[in-house]
Amino acid sequence: MSGAFGAAFIPIFGGYLENNDPERAWRLASAVVTRAAVAIVVLALITFVLADPIMRHVVAPDLPDDVLPLAVRTMRILLLSPVFLGLGIAAKGILEAQHQFTLPALSPVFYNVAIIIAALLLAPEHGIEGVAVGVVIGALLHLGVQIPGLIGTGIRLRPTFDGAVDGLAEVGRLLLPRVIGLAAFQLNFVAMTYLASGAGEGRVSALNYAWQMMMLPHGVIALSISTVVFPTMARQYQTGRIDEVQRTFSQALMPMLFLTIPASIGLFELRTALPQAVFQFGAFDANSTALVSPAVAFLALGLLWYAIVELLTRFYYAMKDTRTPVIAGIVIIVINIVLGALLVDSLEQSGLAIALTVSTGIEAMILFVLVRRRIGGLQPDFGSWIARVMLATAVMATIAEVVRPKLEQATASDSTSRFMHLVMLGYVLTLLTATYFLAAFWLRIPEAERFLSAFERRLPIRLRR
């Protein structure tokens, strides 16, 4: 929903601000937020009332009767999250259009961290309902962390249903394809849940845990970078500077790949140690880790594709083309569901993770081929650059292969506290990060020098080189 709202709202709202017309900008924001809030609340209430038949006949028809009431209660708890997330997404769009990126970038991190903390603290006593409470708290934090930023920008929101507000029709035109795409994505989510529920007990939860673990680095890296460059590209396109749009896209792609490629391999290498250290206690036992680990492995390999798709879609949205990525996304969802149905019987939740990774990879390639027709090829030295990134990643992966068995053994031990498991995991993550950056610096990858310089500027003067 965040991408849909931003793709339709930011170019228009930001355009009014760029043209020094804040009055029209805030009238548009008021009209859009009012409609979005009312729609979300109404849909949440309808879903709350119909939660039992939706769960029984659509989402998870194969659930045992004794588990169904718990699933319905959990679903009803989760319905609070779209309300807070919807308002948080609106706040995010308003801030990003005004080039305020820090709080919007932190909001999904707070959201994911709240879910992880709930899994650590509430799940042992309250089970999946405790995790659902964590989702709601995360959604509330997603909104709450951005409120100081809204106040700082001089927010002027006033509820209104005026249909004649300038820019509202244009927002609707851009939003419609994204809403269709979002509906298709939700259908895809329901289909994956349906297939996972039929694969056996614990498969739905395993896939969800793996998905959350993949989305955390995705949010920190790809989503943050794409979020920062999108308003810039939209403003450049709005003022007819197409060459600058192309240059901004290229400048964002390389640092994103520089960070995402090692993150993908690192997540793959730690596919067992991560769920052991973070989640394995109480009802989440070694069998749960065994279900989550292979799904994490295959989703980790897809992290790169998800990052590329994230940036490519923002490029299209900046050029006010919401149809191309939506059409591509719907085609890929069909491919994903077909692949999932073919693989789930033999590979269970791992087959669904493979389907998600393969289909997203196809989507990335389709969008990239179409983008090349608009902006041409990549920079001439891209081939040598990516080879050096892969070599630095290989050095990191070699170290990861050495320490992985020992870390998995240590984090599986019941004789060591969970706190120590997290400390050991943090130590290995630090080691792998340092290894990658040192290798990248030695290979003279420009991004390594830039990140090192940015880090150095934050140090006290006496500690700098």
C-alpha positions as CSV (number, residue, x, y, z in Angstrom):
1,M,0.0,0.0,0.0
2,S,2.9,2.3,0.7
3,G,4.2,2.0,-2.8
4,A,0.7,2.5,-4.3
5,F,0.1,5.7,-2.3
6,G,3.5,7.1,-2.9
7,A,3.4,6.4,-6.6
8,A,0.2,8.3,-7.1
9,F,0.5,11.0,-4.4
10,I,4.1,12.1,-4.2
11,P,4.5,13.4,-7.9
12,I,1.4,15.5,-7.6
13,F,1.8,16.8,-4.0
14,G,5.5,17.4,-4.6
15,G,4.8,19.2,-7.9
16,Y,2.6,21.7,-6.1
17,L,5.3,22.3,-3.5
18,E,7.9,22.6,-6.2
19,N,5.8,25.3,-7.8
20,N,5.4,27.2,-4.5
21,D,1.7,26.4,-4.1
22,P,1.5,24.9,-0.6
23,E,-2.2,25.7,-0.3
24,R,-3.2,23.4,-3.2
25,A,-0.7,20.8,-2.0
26,W,-2.3,20.6,1.5
27,R,-5.8,20.7,0.2
28,L,-4.9,17.7,-2.0
29,A,-3.3,15.9,1.0
30,S,-6.4,16.5,3.1
31,A,-8.7,15.1,0.4
32,V,-6.6,12.0,-0.2
33,V,-6.0,11.2,3.5
34,T,-9.7,11.6,4.4
35,R,-10.8,9.2,1.7
36,A,-8.1,6.7,2.4
37,A,-8.8,6.7,6.2
38,V,-12.5,6.2,5.8
39,A,-12.0,3.4,3.2
40,I,-9.5,1.6,5.4
41,V,-11.8,1.7,8.5
42,V,-14.9,0.6,6.6
43,L,-13.0,-2.4,5.0
44,A,-11.5,-3.3,8.4
45,L,-15.0,-3.3,10.0
46,I,-16.4,-5.5,7.2
47,T,-13.6,-7.9,7.4
48,F,-13.9,-8.0,11.2
49,V,-17.6,-9.1,10.9
50,L,-16.9,-11.6,8.2
51,A,-13.6,-12.9,9.7
52,D,-15.0,-16.4,10.4
53,P,-16.3,-17.3,6.9
54,I,-13.3,-15.6,5.2
55,M,-10.9,-17.7,7.2
56,R,-13.0,-20.8,6.9
57,H,-13.6,-20.7,3.2
58,V,-10.9,-18.5,1.6
59,V,-7.7,-18.0,3.6
60,A,-7.2,-21.4,5.2
61,P,-10.0,-23.9,4.4
62,D,-7.9,-26.9,5.5
63,L,-7.4,-25.6,9.1
64,P,-8.6,-28.1,11.8
65,D,-11.7,-27.0,13.6
66,D,-9.9,-26.7,16.9
67,V,-7.4,-24.2,15.4
68,L,-10.0,-22.2,13.5
69,P,-11.2,-20.0,16.4
70,L,-7.6,-19.0,17.2
71,A,-7.0,-18.1,13.5
72,V,-10.2,-15.9,13.5
73,R,-9.2,-14.2,16.7
74,T,-5.7,-13.5,15.4
75,M,-7.2,-12.1,12.1
76,R,-9.4,-9.8,14.0
77,I,-6.5,-8.5,16.2
78,L,-4.5,-7.9,13.0
79,L,-7.3,-5.8,11.5
80,L,-6.1,-2.9,13.7
81,S,-2.8,-2.8,11.9
82,P,-4.2,-1.6,8.5
83,V,-5.7,1.5,10.2
84,F,-2.4,2.6,11.7
85,L,-0.4,1.5,8.7
86,G,-2.7,3.4,6.4
87,L,-2.2,6.6,8.3
88,G,1.5,5.9,8.6
89,I,1.8,5.4,4.8
90,A,0.0,8.7,4.3
91,A,2.4,10.4,6.7
92,K,5.3,8.7,4.9
93,G,4.2,10.1,1.5
94,I,3.7,13.6,2.8
95,L,7.2,13.7,4.5
96,E,9.0,12.1,1.5
97,A,7.4,14.6,-0.9
98,Q,9.1,17.3,1.2
99,H,12.4,15.4,1.2
100,Q,12.1,14.3,4.8
101,F,13.5,10.8,4.7
102,T,14.9,9.8,8.1
103,L,11.6,9.1,9.9
104,P,9.9,7.4,7.0
105,A,13.0,5.2,6.6
106,L,12.9,4.3,10.3
107,S,9.2,3.5,10.4
108,P,9.3,0.1,8.7
109,V,12.3,-0.8,10.9
110,F,10.3,0.0,14.0
111,Y,7.4,-2.1,12.5
112,N,9.6,-5.2,11.9
113,V,11.5,-4.8,15.2
114,A,8.2,-4.7,17.1
115,I,7.1,-7.9,15.5
116,I,10.4,-9.6,16.4
117,I,10.3,-8.4,20.0
118,A,6.7,-9.6,20.3
119,A,7.8,-13.0,19.0
120,L,10.6,-13.0,21.7
121,L,8.5,-11.7,24.6
122,L,4.8,-12.4,24.0
123,A,4.8,-15.5,21.8
124,P,6.0,-17.9,24.5
125,E,3.0,-17.2,26.7
126,H,0.3,-16.0,24.2
127,G,1.4,-17.8,21.0
128,I,0.5,-16.4,17.7
129,E,-1.9,-13.9,19.2
130,G,1.1,-12.4,21.0
131,V,2.8,-12.0,17.6
132,A,-0.4,-10.4,16.2
133,V,-0.3,-7.8,19.1
134,G,3.3,-7.1,18.0
135,V,2.1,-6.4,14.5
136,V,-0.4,-3.9,15.8
137,I,2.2,-2.3,18.0
138,G,4.5,-2.1,15.1
139,A,1.9,-0.5,12.9
140,L,1.2,2.1,15.7
141,L,5.0,2.8,15.9
142,H,5.1,3.1,12.1
143,L,2.7,6.0,12.4
144,G,3.9,7.4,15.7
145,V,7.6,7.7,14.8
146,Q,6.6,10.0,11.9
147,I,4.3,12.4,13.8
148,P,7.2,14.7,15.0
149,G,8.3,15.1,11.4
150,L,4.7,16.0,10.3
151,I,4.5,18.6,13.1
152,G,7.9,20.0,12.0
153,T,6.7,20.5,8.4
154,G,3.8,22.6,9.5
155,I,1.1,20.0,8.7
156,R,-2.2,21.5,7.5
157,L,-4.5,18.5,7.1
158,R,-8.3,19.2,7.3
159,P,-10.9,16.4,6.7
160,T,-12.7,17.0,3.4
161,F,-14.8,15.1,0.9
162,D,-14.6,17.9,-1.7
163,G,-14.3,16.1,-5.1
164,A,-13.2,19.2,-6.9
165,V,-9.8,19.5,-5.2
166,D,-7.0,20.2,-7.7
167,G,-4.9,17.1,-8.5
168,L,-7.3,14.6,-7.0
169,A,-8.4,13.2,-10.3
170,E,-4.7,12.8,-11.4
171,V,-4.0,11.0,-8.2
172,G,-6.9,8.7,-8.9
173,R,-5.7,8.0,-12.4
174,L,-2.2,7.0,-11.2
175,L,-3.6,5.1,-8.2
176,L,-6.1,2.9,-10.0
177,P,-3.5,0.6,-11.7
178,R,-1.6,0.3,-8.4
179,V,-4.8,-0.6,-6.5
180,I,-5.4,-3.3,-9.1
181,G,-1.8,-4.5,-8.6
182,L,-2.1,-4.4,-4.9
183,A,-5.3,-6.5,-5.0
184,A,-3.5,-9.0,-7.2
185,F,-0.6,-9.1,-4.6
186,Q,-3.1,-9.7,-1.8
187,L,-4.6,-12.5,-3.9
188,N,-1.1,-13.9,-4.3
189,F,-0.6,-13.7,-0.5
190,V,-3.9,-15.6,0.1
191,A,-2.9,-18.2,-2.5
192,M,0.5,-18.7,-0.8
193,T,-1.2,-19.1,2.6
194,Y,-3.7,-21.5,1.1
195,L,-1.0,-23.6,-0.4
196,A,1.2,-23.5,2.7
197,S,-1.8,-24.5,5.0
198,G,-2.3,-27.6,2.8
199,A,1.3,-28.6,3.1
200,G,1.1,-29.4,6.8
201,E,1.1,-27.9,10.3
202,G,3.5,-25.1,10.9
203,R,4.2,-24.4,7.2
204,V,2.3,-21.1,7.1
205,S,4.2,-19.8,10.2
206,A,7.5,-21.0,8.8
207,L,7.0,-19.2,5.5
208,N,5.9,-16.0,7.4
209,Y,8.9,-16.1,9.7
210,A,11.2,-16.5,6.7
211,W,9.5,-13.7,4.9
212,Q,9.9,-11.3,7.8
213,M,13.6,-12.2,8.1
214,M,14.1,-11.4,4.4
215,M,12.1,-8.2,4.5
216,L,14.2,-6.6,7.3
217,P,17.3,-6.2,5.2
218,H,15.1,-5.4,2.2
219,G,13.5,-2.5,4.1
220,V,16.8,-1.2,5.5
221,I,18.6,-1.3,2.1
222,A,16.4,-1.4,-1.0
223,L,13.3,0.3,0.4
224,S,15.3,3.1,2.0
225,I,17.4,3.8,-1.1
226,S,14.4,3.7,-3.4
227,T,12.4,5.9,-1.1
228,V,15.1,8.6,-1.0
229,V,15.6,8.7,-4.8
230,F,11.9,8.5,-5.8
231,P,10.9,12.1,-4.9
232,T,14.0,13.4,-6.6
233,M,13.3,11.5,-9.8
234,A,9.7,12.6,-9.7
235,R,10.7,16.2,-9.3
236,Q,13.2,15.9,-12.1
237,Y,10.6,14.4,-14.4
238,Q,8.0,17.0,-13.4
239,T,10.4,19.7,-14.6
240,G,11.4,17.9,-17.8
241,R,14.9,16.9,-16.8
242,I,14.8,13.4,-18.2
243,D,18.6,13.0,-18.4
244,E,18.8,13.7,-14.7
245,V,16.1,11.1,-14.0
246,Q,18.3,8.5,-15.8
247,R,21.4,9.6,-13.9
248,T,19.7,9.5,-10.5
249,F,18.5,6.0,-11.3
250,S,22.0,4.8,-12.2
251,Q,23.5,6.4,-9.2
252,A,21.0,4.7,-6.9
253,L,21.4,1.2,-8.5
254,M,25.1,0.7,-7.7
255,P,25.1,1.4,-4.0
256,M,21.9,-0.7,-3.6
257,L,23.6,-3.6,-5.3
258,F,26.8,-3.0,-3.3
259,L,24.8,-3.6,-0.1
260,T,22.1,-6.1,-1.2
261,I,24.4,-8.7,-2.8
262,P,26.4,-9.4,0.4
263,A,23.2,-9.1,2.5
264,S,21.6,-11.8,0.4
265,I,24.6,-14.2,0.7
266,G,24.9,-13.4,4.4
267,L,21.3,-14.2,5.1
268,F,21.7,-17.5,3.1
269,E,24.7,-18.4,5.2
270,L,23.0,-17.7,8.5
271,R,19.7,-19.3,7.5
272,T,19.8,-21.6,10.5
273,A,21.7,-19.6,13.1
274,L,19.4,-16.5,12.7
275,P,16.1,-18.3,13.6
276,Q,17.9,-20.3,16.3
277,A,19.3,-17.2,18.0
278,V,16.3,-15.0,17.6
279,F,13.2,-17.2,17.7
280,Q,14.1,-20.6,19.1
281,F,12.6,-20.8,22.6
282,G,9.3,-21.8,24.1
283,A,6.9,-23.2,21.5
284,F,9.4,-22.3,18.7
285,D,11.7,-25.4,19.0
286,A,14.3,-27.1,16.8
287,N,11.6,-28.5,14.6
288,S,10.4,-25.0,13.9
289,T,13.8,-23.9,13.0
290,A,14.1,-26.8,10.6
291,L,11.0,-25.6,8.9
292,V,12.0,-22.0,8.7
293,S,15.7,-22.5,7.7
294,P,15.2,-23.8,4.1
295,A,12.6,-21.1,3.4
296,V,15.0,-18.4,4.6
297,A,17.7,-19.9,2.3
298,F,15.6,-19.6,-0.9
299,L,14.1,-16.2,0.0
300,A,17.6,-14.9,0.8
301,L,18.6,-15.8,-2.8
302,G,15.7,-13.7,-4.0
303,L,16.6,-10.6,-1.9
304,L,18.6,-9.2,-4.8
305,W,15.6,-9.5,-7.2
306,Y,13.2,-7.9,-4.7
307,A,15.7,-5.0,-4.4
308,I,16.0,-4.5,-8.1
309,V,12.2,-4.6,-8.6
310,E,11.8,-2.0,-5.8
311,L,14.1,0.5,-7.5
312,L,12.8,-0.2,-11.1
313,T,9.2,0.3,-10.1
314,R,10.0,3.6,-8.4
315,F,11.7,4.7,-11.7
316,Y,8.4,4.0,-13.6
317,Y,6.3,5.8,-10.9
318,A,8.6,8.8,-11.1
319,M,7.7,9.0,-14.8
320,K,4.0,8.7,-14.0
321,D,3.8,5.2,-15.5
322,T,2.0,3.0,-13.0
323,R,0.6,0.6,-15.6
324,T,3.8,-1.1,-16.8
325,P,5.1,-2.4,-13.4
326,V,1.5,-3.3,-12.4
327,I,0.9,-5.4,-15.6
328,A,4.3,-7.1,-15.1
329,G,3.5,-7.7,-11.5
330,I,0.1,-9.3,-12.2
331,V,1.7,-11.6,-14.9
332,I,4.4,-12.6,-12.4
333,I,1.9,-13.3,-9.7
334,V,0.2,-15.8,-12.0
335,I,3.6,-17.5,-12.6
336,N,4.3,-17.5,-8.9
337,I,1.0,-19.2,-8.0
338,V,1.4,-21.8,-10.8
339,L,5.0,-22.5,-9.6
340,G,3.9,-22.7,-6.0
341,A,1.1,-25.2,-6.8
342,L,3.6,-27.4,-8.7
343,L,6.3,-27.3,-6.0
344,V,4.4,-27.3,-2.8
345,D,3.6,-31.1,-2.7
346,S,7.2,-32.1,-3.0
347,L,9.0,-29.2,-1.3
348,E,6.3,-27.8,1.0
349,Q,7.1,-24.3,2.2
350,S,10.5,-24.4,0.5
351,G,8.8,-24.8,-2.8
352,L,6.7,-21.7,-2.1
353,A,9.9,-19.8,-1.3
354,I,11.5,-21.0,-4.5
355,A,8.4,-19.9,-6.4
356,L,8.5,-16.4,-4.9
357,T,12.2,-16.1,-5.7
358,V,12.0,-17.3,-9.3
359,S,8.9,-15.3,-10.2
360,T,10.5,-12.1,-8.7
361,G,13.6,-12.7,-10.6
362,I,11.6,-13.0,-13.8
363,E,9.8,-9.7,-12.9
364,A,13.1,-8.0,-12.3
365,M,14.4,-9.1,-15.7
366,I,11.3,-8.0,-17.6
367,L,11.3,-4.6,-16.0
368,F,15.0,-4.1,-16.5
369,V,14.7,-5.0,-20.2
370,L,11.9,-2.4,-20.6
371,V,13.9,0.2,-18.7
372,R,16.9,-0.2,-21.0
373,R,14.7,0.8,-23.9
374,R,14.1,4.1,-22.1
375,I,17.6,4.9,-20.6
376,G,19.9,2.7,-22.6
377,G,22.6,0.4,-21.1
378,L,24.4,0.8,-17.8
379,Q,27.7,2.5,-17.3
380,P,30.6,1.1,-19.4
381,D,32.5,0.0,-16.3
382,F,29.5,-1.7,-14.7
383,G,30.8,-5.2,-15.7
384,S,34.2,-4.8,-13.9
385,W,32.4,-3.1,-11.0
386,I,30.0,-6.0,-10.4
387,A,32.8,-8.5,-10.7
388,R,34.7,-6.8,-7.9
389,V,31.5,-6.8,-5.8
390,M,31.0,-10.5,-6.4
391,L,34.7,-11.2,-5.5
392,A,34.4,-9.2,-2.2
393,T,31.1,-11.1,-1.4
394,A,32.9,-14.4,-2.1
395,V,35.6,-13.5,0.4
396,M,32.9,-12.8,3.0
397,A,31.0,-16.0,2.1
398,T,34.3,-18.0,2.6
399,I,34.6,-16.7,6.2
400,A,30.9,-17.3,6.7
401,E,31.3,-21.0,5.7
402,V,34.1,-21.4,8.2
403,V,32.2,-19.9,11.2
404,R,28.7,-21.1,10.2
405,P,28.8,-24.7,11.6
406,K,30.2,-23.5,15.0
407,L,27.7,-20.7,15.2
408,E,24.8,-23.1,14.4
409,Q,26.1,-25.5,17.1
410,A,26.5,-22.7,19.7
411,T,23.0,-21.1,19.1
412,A,21.4,-24.5,19.2
413,S,22.8,-25.2,22.7
414,D,20.3,-25.2,25.6
415,S,23.2,-24.7,28.1
416,T,23.8,-21.2,26.8
417,S,21.4,-18.3,27.4
418,R,19.5,-16.7,24.6
419,F,21.3,-13.4,25.3
420,M,24.6,-15.1,24.6
421,H,23.1,-16.6,21.4
422,L,22.3,-13.0,20.3
423,V,25.8,-11.8,21.3
424,M,27.4,-14.5,19.3
425,L,25.2,-13.8,16.3
426,G,26.0,-10.1,16.5
427,Y,29.7,-10.9,16.7
428,V,29.5,-13.0,13.5
429,L,27.4,-10.4,11.7
430,T,30.0,-7.7,12.6
431,L,32.8,-10.0,11.4
432,L,31.2,-10.7,8.1
433,T,30.4,-7.0,7.6
434,A,34.0,-6.0,8.3
435,T,35.3,-8.7,6.0
436,Y,33.2,-7.6,3.1
437,F,34.0,-3.9,3.5
438,L,37.7,-4.6,3.9
439,A,37.7,-6.8,0.8
440,A,35.7,-4.1,-1.1
441,F,38.1,-1.4,0.0
442,W,41.1,-3.5,-1.1
443,L,39.4,-4.1,-4.5
444,R,38.9,-0.3,-4.8
445,I,35.2,-0.4,-5.0
446,P,34.1,3.3,-4.9
447,E,31.1,2.6,-2.7
448,A,33.3,1.2,0.0
449,E,35.4,4.3,0.2
450,R,32.2,6.5,0.3
451,F,30.7,4.5,3.1
452,L,34.0,4.5,5.0
453,S,34.3,8.3,4.5
454,A,30.7,8.8,5.7
455,F,31.5,6.7,8.8
456,E,34.7,8.5,9.5
457,R,32.9,11.9,9.4
458,R,30.8,10.7,12.4
459,L,33.9,9.9,14.5
460,P,35.5,12.4,16.8
461,I,38.3,14.4,15.1
462,R,41.0,12.7,17.0
463,L,40.0,9.3,15.8
464,R,39.9,10.2,12.1
465,R,42.6,9.2,9.6
